[in-house]
Amino acid sequence: MQNLPEDLNNIIGDYLFSCKKYPIYINKEFTEMFCKKTKNCKEVTISRKTYCQHCDKNQIWRARMIMNNLLTG
């Protein structure tokens, strides 16, 4: 990975890192890339299930509506 150009490393990082819920630490360079790509991610726990506030907006909304009996599920 040290010999690859930075653009190619960013493309590889896009495939590897989707959310902070699934961390992958390879080396220092990819750890910095992981932190940049997942800076908006925050964990939210709803009824013992962990969601990401940035990535799982729709699931959080549905879970809260079901808990408030506003949506049949």
C-alpha positions in Angstrom: 0.0 0.0 0.0 2.9 2.3 0.5 3.8 2.3 -3.2 0.3 3.1 -4.4 -0.8 6.7 -5.3 -3.0 8.5 -2.9 -6.0 8.6 -5.3 -5.9 4.8 -5.5 -5.7 4.5 -1.7 -8.8 6.7 -1.4 -10.7 4.5 -3.8 -9.7 1.4 -1.8 -10.7 3.2 1.4 -14.2 3.9 0.0 -14.8 0.2 -0.4 -13.3 -0.7 3.0 -14.8 2.0 5.3 -18.5 2.5 5.4 -19.3 3.3 9.0 -17.7 3.5 12.5 -19.8 0.5 13.5 -17.4 -1.7 11.5 -13.9 -0.4 12.2 -11.0 -1.8 10.2 -7.5 -0.7 11.3 -4.8 -1.7 8.8 -2.0 0.9 9.2 -1.5 4.5 10.1 -2.4 5.8 6.7 -5.7 3.9 6.5 -6.5 4.8 10.1 -6.4 8.5 9.2 -8.5 7.8 6.2 -11.0 5.9 8.3 -11.3 8.8 10.7 -11.9 11.3 7.8 -14.5 9.2 6.1 -16.5 8.4 9.3 -16.3 11.7 11.2 -20.1 12.2 10.9 -20.9 8.8 12.3 -22.4 8.5 15.9 -23.7 5.5 17.6 -27.3 5.5 18.7 -28.8 2.7 20.7 -32.5 2.0 20.4 -34.0 -1.0 22.2 -30.7 -2.8 22.5 -29.8 -2.3 18.9 -27.0 -0.1 17.7 -27.5 2.2 14.8 -25.3 4.9 13.2 -26.9 8.3 13.3 -25.5 9.3 9.9 -25.7 6.1 8.0 -28.9 4.5 9.4 -31.3 7.5 9.4 -34.2 5.7 7.9 -33.9 2.7 10.3 -33.7 5.0 13.3 -36.8 6.9 12.2 -38.8 3.7 11.7 -37.7 2.3 15.1 -38.8 5.4 16.9 -42.1 5.5 15.0 -42.7 1.8 16.0 -41.8 2.6 19.6 -44.3 5.4 19.6 -47.0 3.2 17.9 -47.3 5.6 15.0 -46.2 3.0 12.4 -47.3 -0.6 12.3 -44.4 -2.9 12.0 
